[in-house]
Amino acid sequence: QVQLVESGGGLVQPGGSLRLSCAASGRTFNMYAMGWFRQAPGKEREFVEAIMWSSGSTSYADSVKGRFTISRDNAKNLVFLQMNSLNPEDTAAYYCAADRYFRIPLATTSSYDSWGQGTQVIVSS
């Protein structure tokens, strides 16, 4: 089992930035990939970005292209989501997730076996 804890959410004005962090603990030795998803009220959880744990290769949703960047610190079992140029449509609960069983595609929730509790991001003036 892998435990995931997100942090860094909050209230930010349109055009602002936030950096989310996700700390992984437990059975992280066979991590395949980590992902960020988000869920707005009344909507389904949607893919944001993912990163391959070993190679660092990334994939992202078109909606965040050029604005969000995922990164990781393997030594500390941390994953980050740098979010720039935020707009009200980015308001959601953001979740990190772990894929330890080489499941694909990484853009689907069913590929991940562990989830954090989420951190809220509100973009509003």
C-alpha positions as CSV (number, residue, x, y, z in Angstrom):
1,Q,0.0,0.0,0.0
2,V,1.1,3.5,-0.8
3,Q,0.0,6.5,1.2
4,L,-0.3,9.9,-0.6
5,V,-0.7,13.3,1.0
6,E,-1.3,16.4,-1.1
7,S,-0.5,19.9,0.0
8,G,-0.2,23.4,-1.4
9,G,-3.8,24.2,-2.4
10,G,-5.5,27.5,-1.6
11,L,-7.2,30.6,-3.0
12,V,-5.5,32.4,-5.8
13,Q,-6.4,35.2,-8.2
14,P,-6.8,34.6,-11.9
15,G,-3.4,34.7,-13.5
16,G,-1.7,33.6,-10.4
17,S,0.3,30.5,-9.6
18,L,0.3,27.6,-7.1
19,R,2.6,24.7,-6.5
20,L,1.1,21.5,-5.3
21,S,3.1,18.8,-3.6
22,C,2.4,15.1,-3.0
23,A,4.3,13.0,-0.5
24,A,4.3,9.3,-1.0
25,S,5.2,6.8,1.7
26,G,4.9,3.1,2.2
27,R,5.5,0.6,-0.6
28,T,7.0,3.0,-3.1
29,F,9.8,0.8,-4.4
30,N,7.9,-0.4,-7.4
31,M,6.4,2.9,-8.5
32,Y,5.6,3.0,-12.2
33,A,4.1,6.5,-12.6
34,M,2.4,9.2,-10.6
35,G,-0.4,11.4,-11.8
36,W,-2.4,14.4,-10.9
37,F,-6.2,14.5,-11.4
38,R,-8.8,17.1,-10.5
39,Q,-12.5,17.1,-9.8
40,A,-14.7,20.2,-9.9
41,P,-18.1,20.1,-8.2
42,G,-20.7,18.1,-10.2
43,K,-18.1,16.9,-12.6
44,E,-16.1,13.7,-13.1
45,R,-12.5,13.4,-12.0
46,E,-10.3,14.4,-14.9
47,F,-6.7,13.8,-15.8
48,V,-4.2,16.7,-15.5
49,E,-0.7,15.3,-15.8
50,A,1.4,12.2,-15.2
51,I,5.1,11.4,-14.8
52,M,6.9,8.2,-15.3
53,W,8.7,7.5,-12.0
54,S,11.9,6.1,-13.6
55,S,12.4,8.1,-16.8
56,G,10.7,11.3,-15.9
57,S,8.7,11.3,-19.1
58,T,5.5,13.3,-18.8
59,S,2.0,13.5,-20.3
60,Y,-0.6,16.2,-19.9
61,A,-4.1,17.2,-20.7
62,D,-4.6,19.7,-23.5
63,S,-6.4,22.0,-21.0
64,V,-3.2,22.6,-19.0
65,K,-0.6,22.6,-21.8
66,G,1.9,25.3,-21.4
67,R,0.6,26.3,-18.0
68,F,1.1,23.3,-15.6
69,T,4.2,21.3,-15.1
70,I,4.7,18.0,-13.2
71,S,8.0,17.0,-11.7
72,R,9.3,14.6,-9.1
73,D,12.0,14.1,-6.5
74,N,12.6,10.3,-6.5
75,A,14.9,10.5,-3.5
76,K,12.3,12.1,-1.3
77,N,9.2,10.4,-2.9
78,L,7.7,13.7,-3.8
79,V,5.7,14.8,-6.8
80,F,4.9,18.4,-7.7
81,L,2.5,20.2,-9.9
82,Q,3.5,23.8,-10.7
83,M,0.4,25.6,-11.9
84,N,0.8,29.0,-13.7
85,S,-1.7,31.3,-15.4
86,L,-4.5,29.9,-13.4
87,N,-8.1,30.7,-14.4
88,P,-11.5,30.1,-12.7
89,E,-11.9,26.9,-14.8
90,D,-9.0,25.4,-12.9
91,T,-11.0,25.5,-9.6
92,A,-11.2,21.9,-8.3
93,A,-10.0,19.5,-5.8
94,Y,-6.7,18.2,-7.0
95,Y,-5.6,14.6,-6.3
96,C,-2.4,12.8,-6.7
97,A,-2.4,9.1,-7.6
98,A,0.1,6.2,-7.8
99,D,0.4,3.5,-10.4
100,R,2.5,0.6,-9.2
101,Y,1.3,-2.1,-11.6
102,F,2.3,-0.7,-15.0
103,R,-1.2,0.1,-16.0
104,I,-2.0,2.3,-18.9
105,P,-3.2,4.6,-20.2
106,L,-2.1,7.0,-17.5
107,A,-4.9,9.4,-18.3
108,T,-7.5,7.1,-16.8
109,T,-8.3,6.8,-13.1
110,S,-8.5,3.0,-13.3
111,S,-4.8,2.8,-14.0
112,Y,-4.0,4.0,-10.5
113,D,-4.1,2.0,-7.3
114,S,-3.6,4.6,-4.6
115,W,-5.0,8.0,-4.2
116,G,-4.5,11.0,-1.9
117,Q,-7.3,12.8,-0.1
118,G,-7.0,15.9,-2.3
119,T,-6.2,19.5,-1.9
120,Q,-8.6,22.3,-2.9
121,V,-7.6,25.0,-5.4
122,I,-9.9,28.0,-5.8
123,V,-9.2,30.5,-8.5
124,S,-11.2,33.6,-7.9
125,S,-10.9,37.4,-7.7
